[in-house]
Amino acid sequence: MEEPLCCCEYVDRRGERNHLAACCCDCEELDEGCDRWLTCRSLPPGALERIADTVADRCRVPWFAGAVKINVSLVPPMVLLPVFLHIAALHFLLGLVVLTSLPAVVLWYYYLTHRRKERTLFFLSLGLFSLGYMYYVFLQEVVPRGHVGYSQVMLLTCGLILMLAALSRAKKDPGYLPISAGDDRPSQQAFPNKNVRGSSNGLHGAAASGHSVNGESKGYSRVLAEEREGGKMDWCAKCQLVRPARAGHCRLCGRCVRRLDHHCVWINSCVGEQNHQAFILALFFFMLTSLYGIMLTLDTICRGRTLFTALFYCPGAYSDYSSALSFTCVWYCAIVTAGMGYILLIQLLNISYNVTEREARLALRDNAGRRLLGG
C-alpha cells in the first residue's frame, strides 16, 4: 500500500511521485530548448507546448493531501493588470500606449487559444479580477474625496452583486445533452431506412464542408438518418446521440448543447438554452453598473463637466497620482464596456431575428444571410 502524499508531494503528469523542492530538476524539455536557443537552432515541433505543459504541471501550492496544481492562466491578470494600470497613470503618453496595447494583447491571446481549440480560465480571471480591482480603486481613490454619497455606493454595490449573481447562473449547465453510457453505436435496426451523409449544417442539412463553424468540422460531422416515419434525425458522431432541433456540438466543451448559441470565453462555458437568459442579464447588469461607476468617477475628478466631455478632456486628471489612476481606470472600464456593449447588441439583434449566433454563422458561411454592423 502506497504511503499518502505529504503536503509538498504530488503525482505529476507522467504518473510519477514528485516533490515541490525538485520543481527545477529533471527539466529535459526546458534544457533542450535552452541548448537549441544558445546554439541558434530551431525548436522541434511541439517543443514549446511540452515546455508549457511541464511548467504548468509544476506550478503547485502545498496542501493537506498533496500539492495542488494552480491553473497558470489565472495568474497573469492578477499580476499584470494592476502593474499596467499603475504604469499608465504615470503619464498621459504611457496611458495611451498601455490602454492601446492591452486590447490588442487580449485579442491576440483569444485568437491563439481559439486556433489551438483550448479552454482557458484567462478571460474569466481577467473579467472577475478587473471587476474587483475597479471596485477597489473606486472605494480607495474616489469615495474618500467626498463627492460620492453612501446611497450611490450602495447602488453601485447592488449592481455589482446582481451582475455576479447572473454570471454565476450563466456559468451553470447551458443545456448539455446527456451522453449515452458505453460506446454503443446505433445499428442498422435502429435506422432501417438509413441514408447517411456528413453534414456541417444542422439547419439546412447541407453537404459536409472542410470549414469549422462554432466547433463543427469533419471530425465532428453530423450524420442525417431517416427514421421509421421518414423524418430526418440530426446525429452527432462525436457524442453518439441524436440532437434535437437547433442543438449543436461545441468542440471546446466536447458536448452537445441544446439551442447552442456560442462558446463564451468570458464565462469559460457554452451559452445555450438553459443559461442564455442569465448571460443576457449579466451583460445588461454589467453595462448599467459600469456606466454608473464611470459617471460617478468622472463627476468626482472632473467637476463641472459633462460625462462625454470629461472622458476626452479633463485637465486636472494628471494633477496627482490618485486622480491619474482613477482616470486611467475609467478609460479601461470604457474600453471593456464598449466591447461588452457590442456583444450585447449582437445578442439582442439575434434575438430579434430569432436566430442564435451559431445559426447566424452557419447562414453567413452558406451565403444564406447578410452581415449587419460589421459582422
C-alpha positions as CSV (number, residue, x, y, z in Angstrom):
1,M,0.0,0.0,0.0
2,E,1.4,3.4,-1.0
3,E,2.2,6.0,1.6
4,P,-0.1,9.0,1.5
5,L,1.3,12.2,-0.1
6,C,2.7,14.8,2.2
7,C,1.7,18.5,1.8
8,C,4.5,19.1,-0.7
9,E,4.3,16.0,-2.8
10,Y,2.3,15.4,-5.9
11,V,1.8,12.9,-8.8
12,D,3.0,14.6,-12.0
13,R,1.6,14.2,-15.5
14,R,3.7,11.2,-16.1
15,G,2.2,9.4,-13.1
16,E,5.4,9.7,-11.0
17,R,5.6,10.8,-7.4
18,N,7.4,14.2,-7.2
19,H,8.2,16.9,-4.6
20,L,7.9,20.7,-4.8
21,A,11.6,21.0,-3.8
22,A,12.5,19.3,-7.1
23,C,10.4,21.5,-9.3
24,C,13.5,22.9,-11.1
25,C,15.1,19.4,-11.5
26,D,14.7,17.0,-14.4
27,C,13.6,19.5,-17.0
28,E,14.6,17.8,-20.2
29,E,12.3,19.8,-22.4
30,L,13.5,23.2,-21.0
31,D,17.1,22.1,-21.1
32,E,16.8,21.1,-24.7
33,G,15.0,24.3,-25.6
34,C,17.8,26.4,-24.0
35,D,20.5,24.4,-25.7
36,R,18.9,24.9,-29.1
37,W,18.4,28.6,-28.4
38,L,22.0,29.1,-27.4
39,T,23.2,27.3,-30.5
40,C,20.8,29.2,-32.8
41,R,18.9,26.1,-33.7
42,S,15.2,25.9,-34.3
43,L,13.0,24.1,-31.8
44,P,11.4,20.8,-32.9
45,P,7.6,20.8,-33.5
46,G,5.7,20.8,-30.2
47,A,8.6,21.7,-28.1
48,L,7.0,24.9,-26.7
49,E,3.8,23.1,-25.9
50,R,5.8,20.4,-24.0
51,I,7.7,23.1,-22.1
52,A,4.5,24.9,-21.2
53,D,2.9,21.7,-20.1
54,T,5.9,20.9,-17.8
55,V,5.8,24.4,-16.3
56,A,2.0,24.3,-15.7
57,D,2.3,20.8,-14.1
58,R,4.9,22.0,-11.6
59,C,3.1,25.2,-10.6
60,R,1.6,23.9,-7.3
61,V,1.0,25.0,-3.7
62,P,1.3,22.8,-0.6
63,W,-2.0,21.3,0.6
64,F,-3.1,18.7,3.2
65,A,-3.5,15.7,0.8
66,G,-0.7,16.7,-1.5
67,A,0.4,19.8,-3.5
68,V,-2.5,21.3,-5.5
69,K,-2.0,22.4,-9.1
70,I,-2.5,26.1,-9.9
71,N,-4.0,27.0,-13.3
72,V,-1.3,29.2,-14.8
73,S,-3.8,31.2,-16.8
74,L,-5.3,32.6,-13.6
75,V,-2.1,34.4,-12.6
76,P,-1.3,36.9,-15.4
77,P,-4.4,39.1,-15.0
78,M,-3.9,39.3,-11.2
79,V,-0.3,40.4,-11.6
80,L,-0.2,42.3,-14.9
81,L,-3.4,44.3,-14.8
82,P,-2.5,46.4,-11.7
83,V,1.1,46.9,-12.9
84,F,0.0,48.1,-16.3
85,L,-2.7,50.4,-14.9
86,H,-0.3,52.0,-12.4
87,I,2.3,52.5,-15.2
88,A,-0.4,54.1,-17.4
89,A,-1.2,56.5,-14.5
90,L,2.3,57.9,-14.5
91,H,1.9,59.9,-17.7
92,F,-0.6,60.6,-20.4
93,L,1.5,59.0,-23.2
94,L,2.2,55.9,-21.1
95,G,-1.6,55.7,-20.6
96,L,-2.2,55.9,-24.3
97,V,0.4,53.2,-25.0
98,V,-0.9,50.8,-22.3
99,L,-4.6,51.3,-23.0
100,T,-4.0,50.7,-26.7
101,S,-1.8,47.6,-26.3
102,L,-4.0,45.9,-23.7
103,P,-7.0,45.2,-26.0
104,A,-4.5,44.1,-28.7
105,V,-2.8,41.6,-26.4
106,V,-6.2,40.2,-25.2
107,L,-7.4,39.8,-28.8
108,W,-4.1,38.1,-29.8
109,Y,-4.4,35.6,-26.9
110,Y,-8.0,35.0,-27.8
111,Y,-7.2,34.1,-31.4
112,L,-4.2,32.0,-30.2
113,T,-6.4,29.9,-27.9
114,H,-9.2,29.8,-30.5
115,R,-6.8,28.4,-33.1
116,R,-5.4,25.8,-30.6
117,K,-9.0,24.9,-29.6
118,E,-8.3,25.2,-25.9
119,R,-10.3,26.1,-22.9
120,T,-8.7,28.7,-20.7
121,L,-9.6,30.5,-17.5
122,F,-7.6,33.6,-18.5
123,F,-10.6,35.6,-19.7
124,L,-12.8,34.7,-16.8
125,S,-10.0,35.5,-14.4
126,L,-9.4,38.8,-16.3
127,G,-13.0,39.8,-16.1
128,L,-13.6,38.9,-12.4
129,F,-10.3,40.5,-11.3
130,S,-11.0,43.6,-13.4
131,L,-14.3,44.0,-11.6
132,G,-12.8,43.5,-8.2
133,Y,-9.9,45.8,-8.9
134,M,-12.0,48.6,-10.4
135,Y,-14.3,48.4,-7.3
136,Y,-11.3,48.6,-5.0
137,V,-9.9,51.6,-6.8
138,F,-13.4,53.3,-6.6
139,L,-13.6,52.7,-2.9
140,Q,-10.0,53.7,-2.2
141,E,-9.4,56.7,-4.5
142,V,-12.9,58.1,-5.5
143,V,-15.2,57.7,-2.5
144,P,-12.8,59.4,0.0
145,R,-12.9,62.6,-2.0
146,G,-16.4,63.2,-0.5
147,H,-18.4,63.7,-3.7
148,V,-20.0,60.2,-3.8
149,G,-22.8,59.6,-1.4
150,Y,-23.5,56.5,0.7
151,S,-26.6,55.7,-1.3
152,Q,-24.7,55.9,-4.6
153,V,-22.0,53.5,-3.3
154,M,-24.8,51.1,-2.2
155,L,-26.5,51.3,-5.6
156,L,-23.2,50.6,-7.3
157,T,-22.6,47.6,-5.0
158,C,-26.1,46.2,-5.6
159,G,-25.5,46.4,-9.4
160,L,-22.2,44.5,-8.9
161,I,-23.9,41.8,-6.8
162,L,-26.7,41.4,-9.3
163,M,-24.2,41.1,-12.1
164,L,-22.2,38.4,-10.3
165,A,-25.4,36.5,-9.4
166,A,-26.4,36.5,-13.1
167,L,-22.9,35.5,-14.0
168,S,-23.0,32.6,-11.5
169,R,-26.2,31.4,-13.1
170,A,-24.8,31.7,-16.6
171,K,-21.8,29.5,-15.5
172,K,-24.1,26.6,-14.8
173,D,-25.3,23.9,-17.2
174,P,-26.1,25.6,-20.5
175,G,-28.2,22.6,-21.5
176,Y,-25.8,19.8,-22.2
177,L,-27.4,16.7,-23.8
178,P,-26.8,13.5,-21.8
179,I,-24.0,11.3,-23.2
180,S,-25.1,7.7,-23.8
181,A,-23.3,5.3,-21.5
182,G,-20.8,3.0,-23.1
183,D,-19.7,3.0,-26.7
184,D,-22.9,1.6,-28.1
185,R,-23.5,2.9,-31.6
186,P,-26.8,2.8,-33.4
187,S,-27.2,-0.2,-35.5
188,Q,-29.0,-0.7,-38.8
189,Q,-32.1,-1.9,-37.0
190,A,-32.4,1.5,-35.3
191,F,-32.4,3.2,-38.7
192,P,-33.8,0.8,-41.2
193,N,-34.2,3.4,-44.0
194,K,-30.8,4.7,-43.4
195,N,-29.5,7.4,-45.7
196,V,-26.3,8.6,-44.1
197,R,-24.4,11.6,-45.2
198,G,-21.9,14.0,-43.5
199,S,-23.2,17.5,-42.6
200,S,-21.8,20.6,-41.0
201,N,-25.1,22.5,-41.1
202,G,-27.8,21.3,-38.7
203,L,-30.2,23.9,-40.1
204,H,-30.3,23.0,-43.8
205,G,-28.6,19.7,-43.9
206,A,-26.0,20.9,-46.4
207,A,-23.2,18.8,-47.7
208,A,-20.1,18.4,-45.4
209,S,-17.6,21.2,-45.5
210,G,-13.9,21.5,-44.6
211,H,-14.5,24.7,-42.7
212,S,-15.1,24.8,-39.0
213,V,-18.1,26.8,-37.7
214,N,-18.5,27.1,-33.9
215,G,-16.7,23.9,-33.3
216,E,-18.1,21.7,-36.0
217,S,-15.9,20.3,-38.7
218,K,-15.3,17.0,-40.5
219,G,-14.1,15.5,-37.2
220,Y,-17.4,16.5,-35.6
221,S,-19.6,15.7,-38.6
222,R,-23.2,15.0,-38.2
223,V,-25.0,12.2,-39.9
224,L,-28.5,12.5,-41.0
225,A,-30.5,9.3,-40.8
226,E,-34.1,8.5,-41.8
227,E,-36.4,7.4,-39.0
228,R,-39.2,4.9,-39.5
229,E,-41.6,7.7,-40.0
230,G,-39.4,9.1,-42.7
231,G,-38.3,12.2,-40.7
232,K,-34.7,13.3,-40.5
233,M,-32.6,12.9,-37.4
234,D,-29.6,15.1,-36.5
235,W,-26.9,12.6,-35.4
236,C,-23.7,13.7,-33.6
237,A,-20.9,11.3,-34.5
238,K,-18.7,12.6,-31.6
239,C,-21.3,12.4,-28.8
240,Q,-23.1,9.4,-30.3
241,L,-26.5,10.8,-29.8
242,V,-29.5,12.3,-31.8
243,R,-29.7,16.0,-31.3
244,P,-32.9,17.9,-31.1
245,A,-33.6,20.9,-33.4
246,R,-31.2,23.8,-33.0
247,A,-28.7,21.9,-30.8
248,G,-25.1,21.9,-31.7
249,H,-21.7,20.4,-30.7
250,C,-19.1,22.6,-29.0
251,R,-15.6,21.5,-29.8
252,L,-14.1,23.2,-26.7
253,C,-16.5,21.7,-24.2
254,G,-16.7,18.4,-26.2
255,R,-20.5,18.2,-25.6
256,C,-23.7,18.8,-27.5
257,V,-25.8,21.7,-26.2
258,R,-29.5,22.4,-26.6
259,R,-30.0,25.6,-28.8
260,L,-26.3,26.3,-28.8
261,D,-25.6,30.0,-29.2
262,H,-21.8,30.1,-28.9
263,H,-18.9,29.3,-26.6
264,C,-18.2,32.4,-24.5
265,V,-14.6,32.7,-23.3
266,W,-15.6,35.3,-20.7
267,I,-17.5,32.7,-18.7
268,N,-15.5,29.7,-20.0
269,S,-18.7,27.9,-20.9
270,C,-21.2,27.5,-23.6
271,V,-24.3,29.7,-23.9
272,G,-27.3,27.5,-24.6
273,E,-30.9,27.0,-23.9
274,Q,-30.7,27.0,-20.1
275,N,-28.3,29.9,-19.4
276,H,-28.9,32.3,-22.3
277,Q,-31.2,34.5,-20.3
278,A,-28.7,34.7,-17.4
279,F,-26.0,35.5,-19.9
280,I,-28.0,38.4,-21.3
281,L,-28.8,39.6,-17.7
282,A,-25.2,39.5,-16.8
283,L,-24.3,41.7,-19.8
284,F,-27.1,44.1,-19.0
285,F,-26.2,44.5,-15.3
286,F,-22.6,44.9,-16.2
287,M,-23.4,47.7,-18.7
288,L,-25.5,49.6,-16.1
289,T,-23.0,49.1,-13.3
290,S,-20.0,50.1,-15.4
291,L,-21.6,53.2,-16.9
292,Y,-22.8,54.3,-13.4
293,G,-19.3,53.8,-12.0
294,I,-17.7,55.7,-14.8
295,M,-20.2,58.6,-14.4
296,L,-19.6,58.8,-10.6
297,T,-15.8,58.7,-11.1
298,L,-15.7,61.4,-13.8
299,D,-18.1,63.6,-11.8
300,T,-15.6,63.4,-8.9
301,I,-12.3,64.0,-10.7
302,C,-13.6,66.3,-13.4
303,R,-16.0,68.5,-11.6
304,G,-18.4,70.7,-13.7
305,R,-18.0,68.8,-16.9
306,T,-20.4,66.5,-18.8
307,L,-19.7,62.8,-19.0
308,F,-18.7,62.7,-22.6
309,T,-16.6,65.9,-22.3
310,A,-14.8,64.7,-19.2
311,L,-13.9,61.4,-20.8
312,F,-11.9,63.2,-23.5
313,Y,-10.9,66.5,-21.8
314,C,-10.2,66.5,-18.1
315,P,-7.3,69.0,-17.5
316,G,-6.8,68.1,-13.8
317,A,-6.8,64.3,-14.3
318,Y,-3.0,64.0,-14.1
319,S,-2.5,66.7,-11.4
320,D,-2.0,64.0,-8.7
321,Y,-1.4,60.3,-8.9
322,S,-4.8,59.3,-7.3
323,S,-6.7,61.3,-10.0
324,A,-4.5,59.8,-12.7
325,L,-5.1,56.3,-11.6
326,S,-8.9,56.9,-11.3
327,F,-8.9,58.4,-14.8
328,T,-6.9,55.5,-16.2
329,C,-9.3,53.0,-14.7
330,V,-12.2,55.0,-16.2
331,W,-10.8,54.6,-19.7
332,Y,-10.1,50.9,-19.1
333,C,-13.7,50.5,-18.0
334,A,-14.9,52.4,-21.0
335,I,-12.9,50.1,-23.4
336,V,-14.3,47.0,-21.7
337,T,-17.8,48.4,-21.6
338,A,-17.7,49.2,-25.3
339,G,-16.7,45.6,-26.1
340,M,-19.4,44.1,-23.9
341,G,-21.9,46.5,-25.3
342,Y,-21.2,45.3,-28.8
343,I,-21.7,41.7,-27.6
344,L,-25.0,42.6,-26.0
345,L,-26.1,44.5,-29.2
346,I,-25.3,41.4,-31.3
347,Q,-27.2,39.2,-28.9
348,L,-30.3,41.5,-29.0
349,L,-30.2,41.6,-32.8
350,N,-30.0,37.8,-33.0
351,I,-32.9,37.5,-30.6
352,S,-35.0,40.0,-32.7
353,Y,-34.4,37.8,-35.7
354,N,-35.0,34.6,-33.7
355,V,-31.6,33.1,-34.5
356,T,-28.6,32.0,-32.4
357,E,-25.0,33.1,-33.0
358,R,-24.2,29.6,-34.3
359,E,-27.1,29.7,-36.8
360,A,-26.1,33.2,-37.9
361,R,-22.5,32.0,-38.6
362,L,-23.8,29.0,-40.5
363,A,-26.1,31.2,-42.6
364,L,-23.2,33.5,-43.4
365,R,-20.9,30.6,-44.3
366,D,-23.6,29.2,-46.6
367,N,-24.4,32.6,-48.1
368,A,-27.9,32.3,-46.7
369,G,-27.7,35.6,-44.7
370,R,-26.3,39.1,-44.8
371,R,-24.0,40.9,-42.4
372,L,-25.1,43.7,-40.1
373,L,-22.9,46.1,-38.1
374,G,-19.6,44.7,-39.4
375,G,-20.4,41.0,-39.0
